[in-house]
Amino acid sequence: MCYYLMGEVLHSKLVTNSNSGVHSNSGVQFTSIKSLILYEGSITKFGSRLQGFDIGTCLEVIEHMDEDEACLFGDVALSCFCPRILIVSTPNYEYNVVLQKSNLAAQEQDEESGEKTLLQSCKFRNHDHKFEWTREQFQKWASGLAARHSYNVEISGVGGSADIEPGFASQIAVFKREWSLEDGFLKDADMDHHYNKIWEWEWNRENK
């Protein structure tokens, strides 16, 4: 079985020394990967070359966008790119109370007003974050997105625990859809190229 991997960055300046990113001394076996391609572009714009892949990932990215653009990305990803699986992760804003070590005295206040005060006092985890969603906000976004585009969605996370407040450090949504006969024709749709290819690697015997 051969695999084709494609990635996308917002700007080519984010890629350094890309030509040496995959080489024979990396210690990783690439014999089942036929090619790797990296494009420069916006994840809110459709490009047919990224359409119909088995799996798409968007890990710790959407919080760097304006909130309306993050919502647009979700609709574009599931209605146009149509991956069979899409994995999206983003920080859980409620977990910032733990990461920023708010004082215990404040946590012993009245439960409702205390938690509200703690959350309001928390900062975003990165100066470039445009927003950070609570668990309720993320659940509402993910479930609404899945319903609009006939996907199933499962919510999980990493760091922390779902059973212990304030939940996971980063929350993850895994969107899945069933395979259909149309999948074989997705890449034959109208060719819209909004991305610039900035790097490509192809397997050959010299890479072994």
C-alpha positions as CSV (number, residue, x, y, z in Angstrom):
1,M,0.0,0.0,0.0
2,C,1.3,3.5,-0.9
3,Y,0.5,6.7,1.0
4,Y,0.5,10.3,-0.3
5,L,1.0,13.0,2.3
6,M,0.3,16.6,1.8
7,G,0.6,19.5,4.2
8,E,-0.1,23.2,4.3
9,V,1.5,26.3,5.9
10,L,0.2,29.9,6.0
11,H,3.6,31.2,4.7
12,S,6.7,29.8,3.2
13,K,8.8,31.6,5.7
14,L,7.6,29.1,8.3
15,V,9.5,26.4,6.6
16,T,13.2,26.3,7.2
17,N,15.7,23.8,5.7
18,S,12.8,22.0,4.2
19,N,14.9,20.3,1.6
20,S,16.7,18.4,4.3
21,G,13.5,17.5,6.2
22,V,13.4,13.9,4.8
23,H,16.6,12.0,4.2
24,S,18.0,8.5,4.3
25,N,19.6,9.1,7.8
26,S,16.4,10.2,9.5
27,G,15.9,6.7,11.1
28,V,12.3,6.6,9.7
29,Q,11.2,4.0,7.1
30,F,9.4,5.8,4.2
31,T,9.2,2.9,1.9
32,S,5.3,2.9,2.0
33,I,5.2,6.7,1.4
34,K,5.3,7.5,-2.3
35,S,5.5,11.3,-2.0
36,L,5.3,14.3,0.4
37,I,4.2,17.7,-0.7
38,L,4.0,21.0,1.2
39,Y,1.8,23.8,0.0
40,E,1.5,27.5,1.0
41,G,-2.0,28.8,1.4
42,S,-5.1,29.5,3.5
43,I,-7.1,26.7,5.1
44,T,-10.2,28.8,4.6
45,K,-9.9,28.6,0.8
46,F,-10.7,25.4,-1.2
47,G,-8.0,23.8,-3.3
48,S,-8.9,20.6,-5.2
49,R,-5.5,19.1,-4.8
50,L,-6.2,18.6,-1.1
51,Q,-9.7,17.2,-1.7
52,G,-10.9,13.7,-0.7
53,F,-8.0,12.5,1.4
54,D,-8.5,9.8,4.0
55,I,-7.4,11.9,6.9
56,G,-6.9,15.6,7.6
57,T,-5.4,17.1,10.7
58,C,-5.5,20.6,12.1
59,L,-3.7,20.6,15.4
60,E,-3.4,23.7,17.6
61,V,-4.1,25.9,14.6
62,I,-7.6,27.4,14.7
63,E,-6.9,29.5,17.8
64,H,-4.4,31.5,15.8
65,M,-7.2,32.6,13.5
66,D,-10.1,35.1,14.1
67,E,-13.0,33.1,15.5
68,D,-15.2,33.7,12.4
69,E,-12.4,32.4,10.2
70,A,-12.0,29.3,12.4
71,C,-15.7,28.6,11.9
72,L,-15.4,29.1,8.2
73,F,-12.5,26.7,8.1
74,G,-14.7,24.0,9.6
75,D,-17.4,24.4,7.0
76,V,-14.8,24.5,4.1
77,A,-13.0,21.5,5.4
78,L,-16.1,19.2,5.7
79,S,-18.1,20.5,2.7
80,C,-15.3,21.0,0.2
81,F,-12.2,19.0,1.2
82,C,-14.4,16.2,2.4
83,P,-11.8,14.0,4.3
84,R,-13.1,10.7,5.6
85,I,-11.6,11.7,9.0
86,L,-10.7,15.2,10.2
87,I,-8.9,15.7,13.5
88,V,-9.0,19.2,15.1
89,S,-7.4,20.2,18.4
90,T,-7.4,23.5,20.3
91,P,-6.7,24.6,23.9
92,N,-9.3,24.2,26.6
93,Y,-9.5,27.7,28.1
94,E,-10.8,26.4,31.4
95,Y,-7.5,24.5,31.9
96,N,-5.6,27.7,32.0
97,V,-6.5,27.9,35.7
98,V,-4.2,24.9,36.2
99,L,-1.5,26.0,33.9
100,Q,-1.3,29.5,35.3
101,K,-1.4,28.3,38.9
102,S,-4.1,30.6,40.2
103,N,-3.9,30.8,44.0
104,L,-5.8,28.2,46.0
105,A,-7.5,30.9,48.2
106,A,-9.3,32.2,45.2
107,Q,-10.5,28.7,44.3
108,E,-12.1,28.3,47.7
109,Q,-14.6,31.2,47.0
110,D,-18.2,30.6,46.3
111,E,-18.2,27.9,43.5
112,E,-20.0,29.9,40.8
113,S,-18.5,33.3,41.4
114,G,-15.1,31.9,42.2
115,E,-14.8,29.9,39.0
116,K,-16.0,32.8,37.0
117,T,-13.5,35.1,38.6
118,L,-10.7,32.6,38.0
119,L,-11.5,32.2,34.3
120,Q,-11.8,35.9,33.7
121,S,-8.4,36.4,35.3
122,C,-6.7,33.8,33.0
123,K,-4.7,34.9,30.0
124,F,-4.5,33.1,26.6
125,R,-1.7,30.6,26.4
126,N,0.1,32.3,23.6
127,H,0.2,36.0,22.6
128,D,-0.8,35.0,19.0
129,H,-4.1,33.3,20.1
130,K,-7.1,35.1,18.9
131,F,-9.5,33.1,21.1
132,E,-9.6,30.0,23.3
133,W,-12.8,28.0,23.7
134,T,-14.3,26.5,26.8
135,R,-15.4,22.9,26.7
136,E,-19.0,24.0,26.1
137,Q,-18.0,26.3,23.3
138,F,-15.9,23.6,21.6
139,Q,-18.7,21.0,22.0
140,K,-21.2,23.4,20.5
141,W,-18.9,24.2,17.5
142,A,-18.0,20.6,16.8
143,S,-21.5,19.1,17.1
144,G,-23.1,21.9,15.0
145,L,-20.4,21.5,12.3
146,A,-20.8,17.7,12.2
147,A,-24.6,18.0,11.9
148,R,-24.4,20.5,9.0
149,H,-22.2,18.2,6.9
150,S,-23.4,14.7,7.9
151,Y,-20.3,13.7,9.9
152,N,-20.2,11.9,13.2
153,V,-18.0,13.6,15.9
154,E,-16.2,12.3,19.0
155,I,-14.8,14.7,21.6
156,S,-11.7,13.8,23.6
157,G,-8.5,15.5,24.6
158,V,-4.9,15.3,25.8
159,G,-3.4,16.3,29.2
160,G,-5.6,16.2,32.3
161,S,-8.7,14.0,32.4
162,A,-12.2,14.1,31.2
163,D,-13.5,13.0,34.6
164,I,-11.6,15.6,36.6
165,E,-12.2,19.4,36.5
166,P,-11.3,21.3,34.5
167,G,-11.0,18.5,31.9
168,F,-8.3,18.1,29.2
169,A,-5.6,20.7,28.6
170,S,-6.3,20.5,24.9
171,Q,-9.5,19.3,23.4
172,I,-9.8,17.2,20.3
173,A,-12.7,16.7,17.9
174,V,-12.5,13.7,15.5
175,F,-15.0,14.0,12.6
176,K,-15.8,10.9,10.6
177,R,-18.0,10.1,7.7
178,E,-18.8,6.9,5.9
179,W,-17.2,6.0,2.6
180,S,-19.4,6.5,-0.5
181,L,-19.1,5.8,-4.2
182,E,-18.6,9.5,-4.8
183,D,-15.2,9.3,-3.0
184,G,-13.6,7.8,-6.1
185,F,-14.5,10.9,-8.1
186,L,-13.8,13.7,-5.7
187,K,-10.4,14.5,-7.1
188,D,-11.8,14.7,-10.6
189,A,-13.9,17.8,-9.6
190,D,-13.3,21.2,-11.0
191,M,-9.6,22.0,-10.4
192,D,-9.2,25.0,-8.1
193,H,-5.6,25.8,-7.2
194,H,-5.3,28.3,-4.5
195,Y,-2.0,27.0,-3.1
196,N,1.6,27.3,-4.1
197,K,3.8,24.2,-3.9
198,I,6.8,25.1,-1.9
199,W,8.4,21.7,-1.3
200,E,8.1,18.1,-2.6
201,W,9.8,14.8,-1.9
202,E,9.4,11.6,-3.9
203,W,10.5,8.1,-2.8
204,N,13.2,6.4,-4.9
205,R,15.8,3.8,-4.2
206,E,18.3,6.4,-3.2
207,N,16.1,7.3,-0.3
208,K,16.3,3.8,1.2
